[in-house]
């Protein structure tokens, strides 16, 4: 993925001074945090699906 080019010098300066923690990459995220995120998302997906099934079975 190509890095985002700054629109002007002000935007570039703000990114350098304040920092931009999210540049569209997830490669640096620790495996543990990724796994927790996958578990949480999976839980809500399964909860949603079982709720739909429960609604239609009643």
C-alpha positions, 0 to 999 in steps of 0.5 A: 500500500502506498503511503499517503502523500501530504497535501501541503507542508502544513499537513506534513508538519503536523504529522511530524510534530504530533505523530500519526499512529495509524498509517493504514498498517496493521503489521506492527500490532502485537499478535495478542491484541489482534487475537483479542480483537478477533475473539471480540468481533467473532463473539458479536457476530455469533451473538447477532446470528443466534439472535436472528435465528432465535427471532425467526424460530419463535 
